[in-house]
């Protein structure tokens, strides 16, 4: 096992843009998902889907 550290790749402005969008969408969700669409190796779309959950109680409670 090697203890070598790999250099952190420099991100392009385009990569920083979509990463910030993903961070924002994930940060705004309580329950749900974030989907990233890629075409030809490049991110072209970021979607978020939020779910609202309800707790149902039985009538016997």
Secondary structure, DSSP 8 states (H G I E B T S, - for coil): ------------HHHHHHHHHHHHHHHH-SSEEEEEEEETTEEEEEEEEE--------TT-
